Every structure is written in structure tokens, then in C-alpha cells.
Amino acid sequence: MMYRAVSHRPSTASLRREVRLRRYRQLLLLSAKLTDPTDPLTKYTEQHFQEMYRLSKESFRELLSIIQGDLDRLDNRGRPLPAPYQLLLALHFYCTGSYQKEVGEQHGLEVSQPTVCRTIHRVSEALARRYGQFVVFPSTTQAPEIHERFYEVAQFPNVIGAIDCIHMRISNPGGTMAEQCRNSKGWYSINCQVVVGPNLRILTAIVRWGGSVPDWLIYDNSRLRRVLEQGEYGHLVGDAAYQCQRYLLTPVPCPSTHAERSYNRAHSSTRRRARQAFGMIRHRFQCTARELRSNPKTSCAVILSCFALHNFVLQRQGPQEDAEAFYALDDVPQDRFSGECDPEGESYRQHIIHEWFSSDAPEEVYQEERLGESRE
């Protein structure tokens, strides 16, 4: 019986056809127009650029020099976007929170949505890796100056930072992560713990917990707690650091005296610095005020990037003139500590109230309080 050998090698005609297709694709890539890929800043005025990207051109070049090593490609395979365009795309997304397809069409480039997605991920990872260059917790030598500047805010003594949590909305991650990220209001979020200084700069932030995790549990498992208890700040906080912190983080539940009401007012005004910083971040980087539609890991990188850029802008360009007007309202009910009452912590808080807030107030203050109570 005779068998005919069958060759699986492509014919000469098909090989020539494949070569022609490759050359045609290369010709299309070479004919694509890039508007001055070496310096995309030339087509914008300084004012227009700062309105679009919240950075001056000088600050943009400085930021680019910090992360350019992570954005440049070693080869030209696939004709990657130049590093300046990658940073511009990411900044445009941070500042507007627009759909990625719309972001890719804003710069005269035919950039697809998957390319924009990868670019945002790459830039966010680069900024998150250098997060420590932008967000630095103060040392003990800087603590006295911070105490003075916080005391000028509302006469609350010995404050290192205003701590608060904020929920950043994300899309449903699905799977086992869904319930971890569902908060008490029923939508999905990342619960971020942030400490803010008197100048509205972020001193430290934790961005890795789902929206179902209460605020006090994030603090219990944070490095900040260990630093305040056992680290170089231990001698500043005192022996009863942990339990006293719990009480000093929250106001007096039912103030019955003028001193306690004064304590609560000073506490609220000091904590307001954190909410003002949140408001500035949401106003400047509007992606944090909208739903992040990436996976939780990328969403955390985007949030950390916006925190880092907030400090970067404050350091280079200073606060906005109307910075005091920004204030982020609570999106979800505050998660208060529901454990047992600690006598030592309560005693320390009462000590602070007695030492700093029990001085005799002017008569008109008491009259205003009595008048307010009678109206209620």
C-alpha cells in the first residue's frame, strides 16, 4: 500500500503574503503622527497646562525625572509611548476621572483603551514605589514645631497629626473580595487611614483595607500605633499610650461641663484639618471622588499616587488660596470603638480637659451657651 508524504510547511505564496502584511503594518505604524513626542508641553500655555494637569510645567518635568526610569522601555518593540506622554495620560485620568477611552483621545494620539489602562497602571506603580519620597512622618525633633502649629489651629495641646479615615469608592471586585470591600452603606470601597499635618500635608497613610473594616481595627494593626507606643515617640505619648490614644482620637460622647464642650470644639476643629486635606485631594484629583473601575490592587496604587502627588504639589506650588473652603463630608457613618470602657484612658482624657480646657471662660461665653441650651 502506497502513502503520500504530506508537507506541513507553508507554501512560498503564503510566506510572501505574510511578509507583505508585516511590511504594511510597519508602514502604518511609521505613518502614525505623534505631535512632538520629545516635548509634549510645547503646545500648551503655562496656565492651560496647570488647569488641565494641576501641575506647573516645571513641576511636571521634576516629577518626570523622578519616575522616568520606570517608564522608559529598553527596546522599541510595539512602539511604546514616550515617558512624557505616559505621565500626561495618567495625570489626565487622575485629574478628571474620565473614561480611559476618552483620556486616550485627548492628546492627538490614537491610543486605545487597553493602552491607557496599562499606562495608568505603570505610572501608578512607579509613583507608589516612590511613595516614601513624598510622604514622610515627622521625627521627634520636628514634633515641638508641629505641636505649636497645631496649637495655633484650635488650642489643642501636643498634637502630632490629625488622623481620620476616608472611603474611596471602587467597582465590585467580585469573588471573595466583594464582601471585604462592601462598606456599611452597601457600596464597595477602600478604607484609607490618613494622618495629616497642620499644613494639610499627609504624614502617613494606609491604603490596603476593604470598606468593611472599621476605622479602629485599621489603627490597631497599623505601624503608627507601634511607633507611638514603643518607638521614638513613646516618651512623648506616655505610659498609657495605647488606651489614651483611643480616648484622645474621639470626643467626649456627652459633654456636661463647659470644659468638656471646649475640649470637643477644639478636638473637632483640629480634626477638621484631615477633612480639609481630603477635600483638596478630591477637588484636585477627581478620580478619587468617583468610582475607580480597576482591580483593587491598581485602585490602591492610584489612591497612593494621588496622596503622593498631593504632597508634591503642596511642596512645589503651595496650598491653593481657597484651601480652607475644601471639606470632605463623611460618606459613611464613623466606626467608633465599641469595646469596654477603659478607666485609665478615660482618666487621662479628663486630665487633659482639666489641665488645658477648664480655665474660666468670659461671661459672654457662658451666656451664649445658656442661650443656646434654652433655644434647644
WOJO-V423617 format. One record per residue. N is the residue number from 1. RES is the residue in one small letter. D_LAST is the distance of its C-alpha to the last C-alpha in Angstrom with 1 decimal. Layout:
n:N res:RES d_last:D_LAST
n:N res:RES d_last:D_LAST
This chain:
n:1 res:m d_last:108.3
n:2 res:m d_last:107.2
n:3 res:y d_last:103.6
n:4 res:r d_last:102.4
n:5 res:a d_last:100.3
n:6 res:v d_last:96.9
n:7 res:s d_last:95.3
n:8 res:h d_last:91.5
n:9 res:r d_last:91.7
n:10 res:p d_last:90.3
n:11 res:s d_last:92.9
n:12 res:t d_last:93.6
n:13 res:a d_last:92.2
n:14 res:s d_last:88.8
n:15 res:l d_last:88.7
n:16 res:r d_last:89.4
n:17 res:r d_last:86.7
n:18 res:e d_last:84.2
n:19 res:v d_last:85.2
n:20 res:r d_last:84.8
n:21 res:l d_last:81.3
n:22 res:r d_last:80.3
n:23 res:r d_last:81.7
n:24 res:y d_last:79.9
n:25 res:r d_last:76.5
n:26 res:q d_last:77.2
n:27 res:l d_last:78.0
n:28 res:l d_last:74.7
n:29 res:l d_last:72.8
n:30 res:l d_last:74.8
n:31 res:s d_last:74.3
n:32 res:a d_last:70.5
n:33 res:k d_last:69.0
n:34 res:l d_last:66.7
n:35 res:t d_last:65.4
n:36 res:d d_last:66.4
n:37 res:p d_last:65.5
n:38 res:t d_last:66.0
n:39 res:d d_last:63.3
n:40 res:p d_last:60.9
n:41 res:l d_last:58.9
n:42 res:t d_last:61.5
n:43 res:k d_last:60.3
n:44 res:y d_last:56.8
n:45 res:t d_last:55.7
n:46 res:e d_last:53.5
n:47 res:q d_last:50.4
n:48 res:h d_last:51.0
n:49 res:f d_last:51.6
n:50 res:q d_last:48.4
n:51 res:e d_last:46.3
n:52 res:m d_last:47.9
n:53 res:y d_last:48.0
n:54 res:r d_last:45.3
n:55 res:l d_last:48.2
n:56 res:s d_last:50.6
n:57 res:k d_last:54.3
n:58 res:e d_last:54.9
n:59 res:s d_last:52.1
n:60 res:f d_last:53.4
n:61 res:r d_last:56.9
n:62 res:e d_last:55.7
n:63 res:l d_last:53.7
n:64 res:l d_last:56.8
n:65 res:s d_last:59.0
n:66 res:i d_last:56.8
n:67 res:i d_last:57.0
n:68 res:q d_last:60.2
n:69 res:g d_last:62.3
n:70 res:d d_last:60.4
n:71 res:l d_last:60.6
n:72 res:d d_last:64.3
n:73 res:r d_last:66.8
n:74 res:l d_last:70.1
n:75 res:d d_last:72.0
n:76 res:n d_last:71.7
n:77 res:r d_last:71.8
n:78 res:g d_last:69.9
n:79 res:r d_last:69.4
n:80 res:p d_last:65.9
n:81 res:l d_last:63.4
n:82 res:p d_last:63.6
n:83 res:a d_last:61.0
n:84 res:p d_last:59.3
n:85 res:y d_last:58.9
n:86 res:q d_last:57.4
n:87 res:l d_last:54.8
n:88 res:l d_last:54.0
n:89 res:l d_last:53.6
n:90 res:a d_last:51.2
n:91 res:l d_last:49.1
n:92 res:h d_last:49.0
n:93 res:f d_last:47.7
n:94 res:y d_last:45.1
n:95 res:c d_last:43.9
n:96 res:t d_last:43.8
n:97 res:g d_last:43.6
n:98 res:s d_last:46.1
n:99 res:y d_last:48.6
n:100 res:q d_last:51.5
n:101 res:k d_last:54.1
n:102 res:e d_last:52.4
n:103 res:v d_last:52.2
n:104 res:g d_last:56.0
n:105 res:e d_last:56.8
n:106 res:q d_last:55.1
n:107 res:h d_last:57.7
n:108 res:g d_last:61.0
n:109 res:l d_last:61.9
n:110 res:e d_last:62.7
n:111 res:v d_last:60.6
n:112 res:s d_last:60.0
n:113 res:q d_last:56.7
n:114 res:p d_last:58.2
n:115 res:t d_last:59.3
n:116 res:v d_last:55.8
n:117 res:c d_last:54.4
n:118 res:r d_last:56.9
n:119 res:t d_last:56.3
n:120 res:i d_last:52.5
n:121 res:h d_last:53.2
n:122 res:r d_last:55.8
n:123 res:v d_last:53.8
n:124 res:s d_last:50.7
n:125 res:e d_last:52.8
n:126 res:a d_last:54.4
n:127 res:l d_last:51.1
n:128 res:a d_last:49.7
n:129 res:r d_last:52.9
n:130 res:r d_last:52.2
n:131 res:y d_last:48.5
n:132 res:g d_last:49.2
n:133 res:q d_last:50.5
n:134 res:f d_last:47.2
n:135 res:v d_last:44.6
n:136 res:v d_last:45.3
n:137 res:f d_last:43.2
n:138 res:p d_last:43.4
n:139 res:s d_last:45.8
n:140 res:t d_last:45.1
n:141 res:t d_last:46.7
n:142 res:q d_last:44.1
n:143 res:a d_last:41.1
n:144 res:p d_last:40.7
n:145 res:e d_last:40.5
n:146 res:i d_last:37.9
n:147 res:h d_last:35.9
n:148 res:e d_last:36.0
n:149 res:r d_last:35.0
n:150 res:f d_last:32.0
n:151 res:y d_last:31.0
n:152 res:e d_last:31.1
n:153 res:v d_last:28.5
n:154 res:a d_last:25.6
n:155 res:q d_last:27.3
n:156 res:f d_last:27.5
n:157 res:p d_last:30.8
n:158 res:n d_last:33.9
n:159 res:v d_last:32.8
n:160 res:i d_last:35.8
n:161 res:g d_last:34.0
n:162 res:a d_last:30.8
n:163 res:i d_last:31.4
n:164 res:d d_last:29.9
n:165 res:c d_last:31.3
n:166 res:i d_last:31.7
n:167 res:h d_last:33.3
n:168 res:m d_last:36.2
n:169 res:r d_last:37.1
n:170 res:i d_last:40.7
n:171 res:s d_last:42.9
n:172 res:n d_last:43.8
n:173 res:p d_last:46.3
n:174 res:g d_last:47.8
n:175 res:g d_last:49.6
n:176 res:t d_last:48.1
n:177 res:m d_last:45.9
n:178 res:a d_last:43.9
n:179 res:e d_last:41.7
n:180 res:q d_last:41.4
n:181 res:c d_last:39.9
n:182 res:r d_last:37.6
n:183 res:n d_last:34.0
n:184 res:s d_last:31.1
n:185 res:k d_last:30.5
n:186 res:g d_last:34.2
n:187 res:w d_last:35.7
n:188 res:y d_last:38.1
n:189 res:s d_last:37.4
n:190 res:i d_last:38.4
n:191 res:n d_last:35.8
n:192 res:c d_last:36.4
n:193 res:q d_last:35.3
n:194 res:v d_last:35.4
n:195 res:v d_last:35.1
n:196 res:v d_last:34.5
n:197 res:g d_last:35.5
n:198 res:p d_last:34.0
n:199 res:n d_last:36.1
n:200 res:l d_last:34.9
n:201 res:r d_last:38.2
n:202 res:i d_last:38.5
n:203 res:l d_last:39.8
n:204 res:t d_last:40.4
n:205 res:a d_last:39.7
n:206 res:i d_last:40.5
n:207 res:v d_last:41.2
n:208 res:r d_last:42.9
n:209 res:w d_last:40.5
n:210 res:g d_last:39.6
n:211 res:g d_last:36.1
n:212 res:s d_last:36.1
n:213 res:v d_last:36.2
n:214 res:p d_last:32.9
n:215 res:d d_last:32.0
n:216 res:w d_last:32.6
n:217 res:l d_last:36.0
n:218 res:i d_last:37.1
n:219 res:y d_last:36.3
n:220 res:d d_last:38.1
n:221 res:n d_last:41.2
n:222 res:s d_last:41.1
n:223 res:r d_last:43.6
n:224 res:l d_last:40.7
n:225 res:r d_last:39.8
n:226 res:r d_last:43.4
n:227 res:v d_last:43.7
n:228 res:l d_last:40.7
n:229 res:e d_last:41.9
n:230 res:q d_last:45.7
n:231 res:g d_last:46.6
n:232 res:e d_last:46.8
n:233 res:y d_last:43.1
n:234 res:g d_last:43.3
n:235 res:h d_last:43.8
n:236 res:l d_last:40.8
n:237 res:v d_last:38.4
n:238 res:g d_last:39.6
n:239 res:d d_last:41.0
n:240 res:a d_last:37.9
n:241 res:a d_last:37.6
n:242 res:y d_last:36.9
n:243 res:q d_last:34.3
n:244 res:c d_last:32.6
n:245 res:q d_last:32.5
n:246 res:r d_last:30.6
n:247 res:y d_last:27.8
n:248 res:l d_last:27.9
n:249 res:l d_last:27.7
n:250 res:t d_last:24.2
n:251 res:p d_last:21.0
n:252 res:v d_last:19.7
n:253 res:p d_last:18.2
n:254 res:c d_last:15.5
n:255 res:p d_last:15.4
n:256 res:s d_last:15.0
n:257 res:t d_last:16.6
n:258 res:h d_last:16.6
n:259 res:a d_last:19.9
n:260 res:e d_last:18.6
n:261 res:r d_last:15.8
n:262 res:s d_last:18.6
n:263 res:y d_last:20.8
n:264 res:n d_last:18.6
n:265 res:r d_last:18.2
n:266 res:a d_last:22.0
n:267 res:h d_last:22.7
n:268 res:s d_last:20.9
n:269 res:s d_last:22.6
n:270 res:t d_last:25.9
n:271 res:r d_last:25.8
n:272 res:r d_last:25.1
n:273 res:r d_last:28.8
n:274 res:a d_last:29.9
n:275 res:r d_last:27.9
n:276 res:q d_last:29.3
n:277 res:a d_last:32.7
n:278 res:f d_last:32.2
n:279 res:g d_last:31.2
n:280 res:m d_last:34.3
n:281 res:i d_last:36.6
n:282 res:r d_last:35.4
n:283 res:h d_last:35.8
n:284 res:r d_last:39.2
n:285 res:f d_last:40.6
n:286 res:q d_last:39.3
n:287 res:c d_last:41.2
n:288 res:t d_last:38.5
n:289 res:a d_last:35.9
n:290 res:r d_last:38.2
n:291 res:e d_last:40.0
n:292 res:l d_last:42.9
n:293 res:r d_last:45.8
n:294 res:s d_last:48.1
n:295 res:n d_last:48.7
n:296 res:p d_last:46.2
n:297 res:k d_last:48.6
n:298 res:t d_last:49.0
n:299 res:s d_last:45.2
n:300 res:c d_last:44.6
n:301 res:a d_last:47.3
n:302 res:v d_last:45.7
n:303 res:i d_last:42.3
n:304 res:l d_last:43.9
n:305 res:s d_last:45.9
n:306 res:c d_last:42.8
n:307 res:f d_last:41.3
n:308 res:a d_last:44.6
n:309 res:l d_last:44.9
n:310 res:h d_last:41.4
n:311 res:n d_last:42.6
n:312 res:f d_last:46.0
n:313 res:v d_last:44.5
n:314 res:l d_last:42.2
n:315 res:q d_last:45.2
n:316 res:r d_last:47.6
n:317 res:q d_last:45.6
n:318 res:g d_last:42.4
n:319 res:p d_last:38.8
n:320 res:q d_last:38.0
n:321 res:e d_last:36.8
n:322 res:d d_last:33.5
n:323 res:a d_last:33.1
n:324 res:e d_last:29.5
n:325 res:a d_last:28.5
n:326 res:f d_last:29.5
n:327 res:y d_last:27.0
n:328 res:a d_last:27.6
n:329 res:l d_last:24.8
n:330 res:d d_last:25.0
n:331 res:d d_last:27.3
n:332 res:v d_last:26.9
n:333 res:p d_last:24.5
n:334 res:q d_last:24.9
n:335 res:d d_last:27.4
n:336 res:r d_last:26.2
n:337 res:f d_last:28.7
n:338 res:s d_last:28.8
n:339 res:g d_last:31.5
n:340 res:e d_last:31.6
n:341 res:c d_last:29.7
n:342 res:d d_last:32.0
n:343 res:p d_last:31.9
n:344 res:e d_last:33.8
n:345 res:g d_last:31.4
n:346 res:e d_last:28.3
n:347 res:s d_last:30.2
n:348 res:y d_last:31.1
n:349 res:r d_last:27.6
n:350 res:q d_last:26.5
n:351 res:h d_last:29.6
n:352 res:i d_last:28.5
n:353 res:i d_last:25.1
n:354 res:h d_last:26.8
n:355 res:e d_last:29.6
n:356 res:w d_last:27.8
n:357 res:f d_last:24.1
n:358 res:s d_last:24.1
n:359 res:s d_last:25.5
n:360 res:d d_last:24.0
n:361 res:a d_last:21.6
n:362 res:p d_last:21.9
n:363 res:e d_last:20.1
n:364 res:e d_last:18.3
n:365 res:v d_last:16.7
n:366 res:y d_last:15.3
n:367 res:q d_last:14.2
n:368 res:e d_last:12.3
n:369 res:e d_last:10.6
n:370 res:r d_last:9.9
n:371 res:l d_last:8.7
n:372 res:g d_last:6.3
n:373 res:e d_last:5.1
n:374 res:s d_last:5.4
n:375 res:r d_last:3.8
n:376 res:e d_last:0.0
